Amino acid sequence: MLELDERYIVDREGKKSAVILDIEEFEGLMELLKEYAGIETYDTEDVTKDIIEAFKDLKKGRIHPAREILNEL
């Protein structure tokens, strides 16, 4: 995990208005952001629909093997 030694610019009342980072810390944060941007987000709406359908099937007595369900994810 990236450790930061952040410093703040504050106004006369002490309210934080900006952050100062060393350039190495900033570059590290930018690299992390690039990595996170590359991670594909998971569409939970589709999963929710699948779960609802699975429960409907269970109520009707239909059972699906776990392998079948997991292959769809």
C-alpha positions as CSV (number, residue, x, y, z in Angstrom):
1,M,0.0,0.0,0.0
2,L,1.1,3.5,-0.8
3,E,2.0,5.6,2.2
4,L,1.5,9.3,1.8
5,D,3.0,12.2,3.7
6,E,0.3,14.7,2.7
7,R,0.4,18.3,3.7
8,Y,-2.5,20.7,3.5
9,I,-3.0,24.3,2.6
10,V,-5.5,25.9,4.9
11,D,-7.4,29.2,4.9
12,R,-7.4,31.7,7.8
13,E,-10.1,29.7,9.5
14,G,-8.2,26.5,9.2
15,K,-10.4,24.9,6.5
16,K,-8.4,22.6,4.2
17,S,-8.4,23.8,0.6
18,A,-5.6,21.8,-1.1
19,V,-3.2,18.9,-0.6
20,I,0.5,18.9,-1.2
21,L,2.3,15.7,-2.0
22,D,5.8,14.8,-2.9
23,I,6.2,14.1,-6.6
24,E,7.0,10.5,-6.0
25,E,3.8,10.1,-4.0
26,F,1.8,11.8,-6.7
27,E,3.3,9.5,-9.4
28,G,2.5,6.5,-7.2
29,L,-1.1,7.6,-6.9
30,M,-1.3,8.1,-10.7
31,E,0.0,4.6,-11.3
32,L,-2.6,3.1,-8.9
33,L,-5.3,5.0,-10.7
34,K,-4.2,3.6,-14.0
35,E,-4.3,0.1,-12.6
36,Y,-7.8,0.6,-11.2
37,A,-9.0,2.1,-14.4
38,G,-7.9,-1.1,-16.2
39,I,-10.0,-3.3,-13.9
40,E,-13.3,-4.2,-15.5
41,T,-16.2,-3.3,-13.4
42,Y,-18.7,-6.0,-12.6
43,D,-22.3,-5.4,-13.7
44,T,-24.3,-6.3,-10.5
45,E,-27.6,-5.7,-12.3
46,D,-27.1,-8.8,-14.4
47,V,-26.2,-10.8,-11.3
48,T,-29.2,-9.6,-9.4
49,K,-31.4,-10.7,-12.3
50,D,-29.7,-14.1,-12.3
51,I,-30.3,-14.5,-8.6
52,I,-34.0,-13.6,-8.9
53,E,-34.4,-16.2,-11.7
54,A,-32.6,-18.8,-9.6
55,F,-35.0,-18.2,-6.7
56,K,-38.0,-18.4,-9.0
57,D,-36.7,-21.7,-10.3
58,L,-36.2,-23.0,-6.7
59,K,-39.8,-22.2,-5.8
60,K,-40.9,-24.2,-8.9
61,G,-38.7,-27.1,-7.8
62,R,-36.1,-26.6,-10.5
63,I,-32.5,-27.0,-9.4
64,H,-29.4,-26.0,-11.5
65,P,-26.0,-27.5,-10.9
66,A,-23.5,-25.0,-9.4
67,R,-21.2,-25.7,-12.3
68,E,-23.9,-24.5,-14.7
69,I,-24.5,-21.3,-12.8
70,L,-20.8,-20.5,-12.2
71,N,-20.0,-20.9,-15.9
72,E,-22.5,-18.1,-16.6
73,L,-20.8,-15.6,-14.3
